[in-house]
């Protein structure tokens, strides 16, 4: 096996160093904005935590004890250095933020990850079927997917509850949890997953179909048709590999939408995820908790985007 030339390794390393630097800088900028935005919300964080009956002396003492009287840049730097050590700090109510997220984030990952799996399967299967059968019933997919994309997650969630929980009584309207705080059974996941997956599936079906159409018009694909290969063989052997980078990038982008939409869907179904943690941080004006949620979800999104970049590079190198 011949050695990989340095002339190839150096540009690749430089490109990935640049990508990682840009992703890290973007995440850091978002954390700064979130931390500042929550801290600058009207009202006092100490008063929000202690309640409206707290005396001014109590509020002042609590503000000093929690370091809320320090300059905002100092507070952010203190939180950020803790983050780099793996310590997300303590909430204004005295709870460990690490423990709070460790209890809730796996549930959100389960919800968003399942919705991503459903989205991936739906996009691949339906998008491929649309490509193979552009006429007939497939024509309904155009307006159907457009409508599904346009409807917000909370509207979709409300419609699903109205039909399948209240009307047909097939599925629970709210999430039932077990002793560990996780969903008690799979039926509690069905409606939240569908509420997240339907709009993202619709969007990715459109992207998949467009990517397949573009790849299907390339000269060597036309040559395969002239050689007598079936459309299914051409799709699996030639078209899908060419469209894979675009499909992967679209699905990676959907991860951010799924994690963001999960906050809304969790509220509708009373799902035990980080949505409740984020909502509590807003009411308490707790910038450390809000930034910690963003750091965790942002890291997950960044990792998936990097994975999509790897898939794209691998696919493009395979086409050369």
C-alpha positions in Angstrom: 0.0 0.0 0.0 1.5 3.4 -1.0 2.0 6.0 1.6 -0.4 9.0 1.7 1.5 12.0 0.2 2.2 14.9 2.5 0.9 17.2 -0.3 -2.6 15.7 0.4 -2.4 15.5 4.2 -1.3 19.2 4.7 -4.3 20.8 3.0 -6.7 18.4 4.7 -5.3 19.1 8.1 -5.4 22.9 7.4 -9.0 22.6 6.3 -10.1 20.7 9.3 -8.2 23.0 11.7 -10.0 25.9 10.1 -13.4 24.1 10.4 -12.9 23.2 14.1 -11.7 26.8 14.9 -14.8 28.3 13.2 -17.2 25.9 14.9 -15.6 26.6 18.3 -15.6 30.3 17.8 -19.3 30.2 16.7 -20.3 28.2 19.8 -18.3 30.6 22.0 -20.1 33.6 20.5 -23.5 32.0 21.0 -22.6 31.3 24.7 -21.6 34.9 25.3 -24.8 36.2 23.8 -27.0 33.8 25.7 -25.2 34.4 29.0 -25.5 38.2 28.6 -29.1 38.1 27.3 -30.4 36.2 30.3 -28.4 38.2 32.8 -29.7 41.5 31.3 -33.4 40.4 31.5 -35.5 42.9 33.4 -35.7 42.3 37.2 -33.4 40.8 39.8 -32.3 37.2 39.6 -32.1 37.1 43.4 -35.6 38.5 43.8 -36.9 35.9 41.2 -35.3 33.1 43.2 -36.3 34.3 46.7 -39.8 35.3 45.8 -41.7 38.6 45.9 -42.0 38.5 49.7 -38.2 38.7 50.2 -36.9 41.8 52.0 -34.5 44.1 50.2 -31.8 43.1 52.7 -32.3 39.5 51.9 -32.1 40.2 48.1 -28.9 42.2 48.6 -27.3 39.5 50.7 -28.2 36.8 48.2 -26.9 38.9 45.3 -23.6 39.2 47.0 -23.4 35.6 48.1 -24.0 34.3 44.6 -21.6 36.8 43.0 -24.4 38.5 41.0 -22.9 41.9 41.8 -19.8 41.1 39.9 -19.3 42.6 36.4 -20.9 40.5 33.6 -17.6 39.7 31.8 -16.1 38.5 35.1 -19.1 36.2 35.7 -19.0 34.8 32.2 -15.2 34.2 32.4 -15.6 32.4 35.7 -18.4 30.2 34.3 -16.4 29.5 31.1 -13.2 28.4 32.9 -15.4 26.1 34.9 -16.9 24.7 31.7 -13.4 24.0 30.4 -12.8 21.9 33.5 -16.1 20.1 33.1 -17.8 21.9 36.0 -20.9 23.8 34.8 -21.3 25.4 38.3 -24.2 25.8 40.6 -27.7 27.2 39.8 -29.0 30.2 41.7 -31.1 27.7 43.7 -28.0 25.8 44.9 -28.3 22.7 42.7 -25.4 21.3 40.7 -25.9 22.2 37.0 -24.0 19.1 36.0 -26.5 16.9 38.0 -29.5 18.8 36.5 -28.4 18.2 32.9 -27.3 14.7 33.6 -30.8 13.9 34.8 -32.6 15.6 31.9 -30.4 15.7 28.8 -30.5 11.9 28.1 -34.3 12.1 27.8 -34.0 15.0 25.3 -31.3 13.0 23.3 -33.7 10.0 23.3 -36.5 12.2 21.9 -34.4 14.1 19.3 -32.4 11.0 18.4 -35.5 8.9 17.7 -37.0 11.8 15.7 -33.7 12.0 13.7 -33.9 8.3 13.0 -37.5 8.6 11.8 -36.5 11.6 9.7 -33.6 9.9 8.1 -35.7 6.8 7.1 -38.6 8.9 5.9 -36.3 11.2 3.8 -34.4 8.3 2.2 -37.4 6.1 1.5 -40.0 8.7 0.4 -37.4 10.9 -1.4 -36.2 7.8 -3.3 -39.7 6.8 -4.1 -40.5 10.3 -5.3 -37.4 10.2 -7.5 -38.4 6.8 -9.0 -42.1 7.8 -9.5 -42.2 11.5 -10.3 -45.8 11.2 -11.6 -49.0 10.0 -10.2 -49.7 10.0 -6.5 -46.1 11.3 -5.9 -47.3 14.7 -7.1 -49.1 15.2 -3.8 -45.8 15.2 -2.0 -45.0 18.6 -3.3 -47.8 20.6 -1.7 -48.0 18.0 1.2 -44.3 18.5 2.3 -44.6 22.3 1.8 -47.6 22.4 4.2 -45.8 20.1 6.7 -42.7 22.3 6.8 -44.8 25.5 7.3 -46.7 24.3 10.3 -44.8 24.9 13.6 -44.0 22.0 16.0 -46.4 23.1 18.7 -49.3 23.3 16.2 -48.4 19.8 14.9 -48.2 18.6 18.5 -51.6 20.0 19.4 -53.2 18.4 16.3 -51.6 15.0 17.1 -52.9 15.3 20.7 -56.4 16.2 19.5 -56.6 13.3 17.0 -54.7 10.4 18.6 -55.0 11.2 22.3 -58.3 13.0 22.8 -60.2 11.8 19.7 -59.1 8.2 19.1 -57.6 7.6 22.6 -54.8 5.5 21.2 -51.9 7.3 22.8 -51.3 9.3 26.0 -51.5 13.1 25.8 -48.7 13.6 28.3 -45.6 11.7 29.1 -45.7 9.2 31.9 -42.4 8.8 33.7 -40.9 6.0 35.8 -39.1 6.2 39.1 -35.9 7.4 37.4 -37.7 10.3 35.7 -37.4 8.7 32.2 -40.5 8.0 29.9 -42.2 4.9 31.4 -42.9 3.2 28.1 -42.6 3.6 24.3 -46.1 4.9 23.8 -45.2 8.1 25.7 -42.6 8.8 23.0 -44.8 8.3 19.9 -46.6 11.6 19.7 -43.6 13.8 20.8 -41.4 12.1 18.2 -44.0 12.5 15.5 -44.4 16.2 16.4 -40.7 16.7 15.9 -40.2 14.4 12.9 -43.0 15.4 10.7 -41.8 18.9 9.7 -38.1 17.8 9.5 -39.1 14.7 7.5 -41.0 16.9 5.0 -38.1 19.3 4.6 -35.5 16.5 4.2 -37.8 14.6 1.7 -37.7 17.7 -0.5 -33.9 18.0 -0.2 -33.4 14.3 -0.9 -35.6 14.4 -3.9 -33.8 17.5 -5.3 -30.4 16.0 -4.6 -31.3 12.8 -6.4 -32.7 14.7 -9.3 -29.5 16.6 -9.7 -27.3 13.5 -9.4 -29.6 11.6 -11.8 -29.0 14.1 -14.6 -25.2 13.6 -14.7 -23.6 12.1 -17.8 -22.4 8.9 -16.4 -25.8 8.2 -14.9 -27.4 8.7 -18.3 -24.7 6.3 -19.7 -25.8 3.7 -17.1 -29.4 4.1 -18.4 -28.2 3.6 -22.0 -26.5 0.4 -20.8 -29.9 -1.0 -19.8 -29.6 -0.9 -16.0 -32.9 -0.6 -14.1 -33.7 2.7 -12.3 -33.5 1.0 -8.9 -30.0 -0.2 -9.7 -29.0 3.2 -10.9 -30.4 4.8 -7.8 -28.6 2.5 -5.4 -25.3 2.3 -7.4 -24.9 5.7 -8.8 -27.4 8.3 -7.7 -27.6 7.9 -3.9 -23.8 7.9 -3.4 -23.6 11.2 -5.4 -26.5 12.7 -3.4 -25.2 11.5 0.0 -23.2 14.7 0.9 -26.2 17.0 0.3 -28.5 14.6 2.2 -26.1 14.3 5.1 -25.6 18.0 5.3 -29.4 18.6 5.4 -29.9 15.9 8.1 -27.1 17.4 10.2 -28.8 20.8 10.0 -32.0 19.2 11.2 -30.3 18.1 14.4 -30.2 21.7 15.5 -33.9 22.1 14.6 -34.8 18.9 16.4 -33.0 19.9 19.6 -34.5 23.4 19.4 -38.0 22.1 18.6 -37.7 19.6 21.5 -37.9 22.4 24.0 -41.3 23.4 22.6 -42.6 19.8 22.2 -41.4 18.9 25.7 -43.6 21.6 27.1 -46.7 20.4 25.2 -46.3 16.8 26.3 -44.8 17.5 29.8 -41.8 15.6 28.6 -38.9 15.4 31.2 -36.1 16.9 29.2 -33.9 20.0 29.2 -36.9 22.1 28.1 -38.0 22.3 31.7 -34.5 23.2 32.8 -34.3 26.0 30.2 -37.7 27.3 31.2 -36.7 27.4 34.8 -33.5 29.3 34.0 -35.5 31.9 32.2 -37.9 32.5 35.1 -34.9 32.6 37.5 -32.8 34.7 35.1 -30.1 32.1 35.7 -27.6 32.8 32.9 -25.3 30.0 34.0 -28.0 27.3 33.6 -29.2 28.8 30.3 -25.6 28.9 28.9 -25.0 25.3 30.2 -28.0 24.1 28.2 -26.8 25.9 25.1 -23.3 24.6 25.6 -24.5 21.0 25.8 -26.9 21.2 22.8 -24.4 23.3 20.8 -21.7 20.7 21.3 -24.0 17.9 20.2 -25.0 20.0 17.1 -21.4 20.8 16.3 -20.3 17.2 16.6 -23.1 16.2 14.1 -22.1 19.0 11.7 -18.5 17.8 11.8 -19.6 14.2 11.1 -21.6 15.5 8.1 -18.4 17.3 6.9 -16.6 14.0 7.2 -19.2 12.2 5.2 -19.1 14.8 2.5 -15.3 14.6 2.3 -15.3 10.8 2.2 -18.0 10.8 -0.5 -16.2 13.4 -2.6 -12.9 11.6 -2.4 -14.7 8.4 -3.5 -16.0 10.2 -6.6 -12.5 11.3 -7.7 
